[in-house]
Amino acid sequence: MGVETEDELRELRREVIESRGLVIKTNNLVNALSADLKSIAKRQSGYERRITWNSATAYGIFVVTVLLGVKVLYDYALENRDSESGRLKNEVTQLRTERDELKRREEARGKTDTRAASLYELVKANKRSELIEQIEAAGTKETLTKTELAFFLDLAERYRNELALEAYFAGLDHVKFARWQEAATAFEQSIRIKGDATTAPSARLALAQAYRRLNRPRDAVPILSVLSENAPEKDIQAAATWELSQVEIEIQAWNDAKATLRNFLKKFPTHARNLDAQQTLAELTLKH
């Protein structure tokens, strides 16, 4: 009995020792497992934290990229809109300029038509003097086309020649009846209308002669002086030189008269008044 009890106690002691060792081993394993679990949990937490930060960073980059893309698209759309707006503004400005130019041309064309019509009315009414005045008026030439202007200028030139010739012959008619004032007025008008007409030298000579008859010899001197040197026809030069000598005698410019007579004899030795010139020069030389 005693031996069996001791054996049981030893067996129990052995089992207790084994159980204790097993408990200690299990505890160590549990502690190791707990440490591993903590390490794993810590690594998992760090991993999750990194994943979270990476996700947040990726999301932030995505958002920034999207915003930049939106900004680029917005700027592009805005630039296109501004460019289109600028192009449209330029087109509007160009269209307005073209409209204003067309309006100006239309107004100018209207003025041209009105001016040409009024001038043509003067032509139909044979109002030659009025036509010449209208052609010479300020602004008239700018309101006509080149063709219209050339036509009316040629017509005005023809009218000037006609009126100058008519005034010259009217002066000659007055001379026939010794109406010297009317003659002088007609000759002045002829010269004023067209100073380079073919009858202008004759009109100037006749005017100087009319001045002489009107007791205005000094007004005749400059006219005769020019004609005696520059008249296109020799007969007019000779007549002007002789008339000049007579006017200078009348105003008692003796030396000028003698010089003019000598010039007359030198330039026109075969003239019909040659003997009169010699006699007059001799008398002036003797007396003055």
Beta strands, then each sheet from edge to edge (+ up, - down):
end
